[in-house]
Amino acid sequence: MARIWLRRTLTGFVAADEPSAEIIKKYKVGEAYKADVVKPRSYKFHCLAMALLNLTYANQERYTNFEHFRKAVAIEAGHVEELIRLDGEVLLMPGSLSYDALDEIEFTRVFGAMMTVCAGILRMSQPELEAEVSKYADEHYGQAA
């Protein structure tokens, strides 16, 4: 399986770079091919999400383990997978935030929900928290926003 980068134009998708163009040349014209099209996440956006979680974690008192905190926020934000136990009980498992698990569109939805959850934890408005997260990201990850 080949991974190619595409750009959307008015007439359809075209190769976004030279290596992708070379790979596309190997496919026969007129043949049908299966593809999963996703908008890759930006690293800067990922940094904002990590800044949101780290900043909120540092300013809350309930959790002493970051991974437990991150998972609790994911569940509260509705980013979950359901696991049905053998006895029928439904468990909510936190969804992954990895690059392969979410494209940019889905990550935007999850990030917005996490922002709402974290603003509630910190008892501040979302615009206030957004400003603090942007500042934190710039200080810890470089120009992220």
C-alpha positions as CSV (number, residue, x, y, z in Angstrom):
1,M,0.0,0.0,0.0
2,A,1.3,3.4,-0.9
3,R,0.8,6.6,1.1
4,I,0.4,9.6,-1.2
5,W,-0.3,13.3,-0.5
6,L,-3.1,14.8,-2.4
7,R,-4.4,18.4,-2.9
8,R,-8.0,19.1,-3.6
9,T,-8.6,21.2,-6.7
10,L,-11.9,22.3,-8.5
11,T,-11.5,19.3,-10.8
12,G,-10.6,16.7,-8.2
13,F,-7.6,15.5,-6.3
14,V,-4.0,15.9,-7.7
15,A,-0.6,14.9,-6.3
16,A,0.5,17.4,-3.7
17,D,4.2,16.7,-4.1
18,E,6.7,15.1,-6.6
19,P,7.0,11.7,-4.7
20,S,3.2,11.3,-4.7
21,A,3.1,12.2,-8.4
22,E,5.7,9.5,-9.2
23,I,3.7,6.9,-7.2
24,I,0.4,7.9,-9.0
25,K,2.1,7.3,-12.4
26,K,2.3,3.6,-11.5
27,Y,-1.5,3.2,-11.3
28,K,-3.4,2.4,-14.5
29,V,-5.7,5.1,-15.9
30,G,-9.3,4.1,-15.7
31,E,-8.8,1.5,-13.0
32,A,-10.7,1.8,-9.7
33,Y,-8.7,2.1,-6.5
34,K,-9.7,2.3,-2.8
35,A,-8.5,5.2,-0.7
36,D,-9.1,6.6,2.8
37,V,-8.9,10.4,2.5
38,V,-8.0,12.2,5.7
39,K,-6.8,15.7,6.4
40,P,-3.6,15.2,8.4
41,R,-3.3,17.0,11.7
42,S,-1.0,19.9,12.1
43,Y,1.8,19.7,14.6
44,K,1.0,23.2,15.9
45,F,-2.6,22.1,16.6
46,H,-1.3,19.0,18.5
47,C,0.9,21.3,20.6
48,L,-2.1,23.4,21.5
49,A,-3.9,20.2,22.7
50,M,-0.9,19.1,24.8
51,A,-0.6,22.6,26.2
52,L,-4.3,22.6,27.1
53,L,-3.9,19.3,29.0
54,N,-0.6,20.1,30.7
55,L,-1.8,23.6,31.8
56,T,-5.1,22.2,33.1
57,Y,-3.4,19.3,34.9
58,A,-0.9,21.6,36.6
59,N,-3.8,23.7,37.9
60,Q,-6.1,21.1,39.2
61,E,-6.0,19.1,42.4
62,R,-7.8,15.9,41.9
63,Y,-5.4,13.8,39.8
64,T,-1.8,13.0,40.6
65,N,-1.1,11.0,37.4
66,F,-1.2,12.9,34.0
67,E,-2.2,9.9,32.0
68,H,-5.2,9.2,34.2
69,F,-6.1,12.9,34.0
70,R,-5.8,12.9,30.2
71,K,-8.0,9.9,29.9
72,A,-10.6,11.4,32.3
73,V,-10.8,14.5,30.2
74,A,-11.2,12.5,27.0
75,I,-14.0,10.5,28.5
76,E,-15.7,13.7,29.8
77,A,-15.3,15.3,26.3
78,G,-17.1,12.3,24.8
79,H,-14.0,11.0,23.0
80,V,-14.7,7.4,23.9
81,E,-14.9,3.9,22.6
82,E,-17.5,1.6,24.2
83,L,-16.3,-1.8,25.5
84,I,-19.0,-4.3,26.3
85,R,-18.0,-6.7,29.0
86,L,-19.0,-10.3,28.9
87,D,-21.6,-9.6,31.6
88,G,-23.1,-6.9,29.3
89,E,-21.8,-3.9,31.3
90,V,-20.8,-1.1,29.0
91,L,-17.4,0.5,29.8
92,L,-16.3,3.8,28.3
93,M,-12.7,3.7,27.2
94,P,-10.9,7.0,26.4
95,G,-10.1,7.4,22.7
96,S,-6.6,8.0,21.4
97,L,-5.3,11.4,20.5
98,S,-2.6,10.0,18.2
99,Y,-2.0,11.3,14.7
100,D,-3.3,8.0,13.2
101,A,-6.4,7.8,15.3
102,L,-7.8,11.2,14.4
103,D,-7.7,13.4,11.3
104,E,-7.7,17.2,11.5
105,I,-11.5,17.4,11.3
106,E,-12.3,15.0,14.1
107,F,-9.4,16.3,16.2
108,T,-11.0,19.8,15.9
109,R,-14.2,18.5,17.4
110,V,-12.4,16.6,20.2
111,F,-10.2,19.6,21.0
112,G,-13.2,21.9,21.3
113,A,-14.9,19.5,23.7
114,M,-11.7,19.1,25.7
115,M,-11.5,22.9,25.9
116,T,-15.0,23.1,27.3
117,V,-14.2,20.4,29.9
118,C,-10.9,22.1,30.9
119,A,-12.5,25.5,31.2
120,G,-15.0,24.0,33.6
121,I,-12.3,22.4,35.7
122,L,-10.4,25.7,35.9
123,R,-13.6,27.7,36.4
124,M,-12.7,30.2,33.6
125,S,-14.3,31.2,30.3
126,Q,-13.2,29.5,27.1
127,P,-11.7,32.7,25.6
128,E,-9.7,33.2,28.8
129,L,-8.4,29.6,28.7
130,E,-7.7,29.8,24.9
131,A,-5.4,32.8,25.6
132,E,-3.6,31.1,28.4
133,V,-3.2,27.9,26.4
134,S,-1.8,29.8,23.4
135,K,0.7,31.6,25.8
136,Y,1.6,28.3,27.4
137,A,2.2,26.6,24.1
138,D,4.4,29.4,22.8
139,E,6.5,29.2,26.0
140,H,6.8,25.4,26.1
141,Y,6.6,24.3,22.4
142,G,7.6,27.4,20.5
143,Q,5.3,29.4,18.3
144,A,2.4,27.0,18.3
145,A,-0.6,29.1,17.4
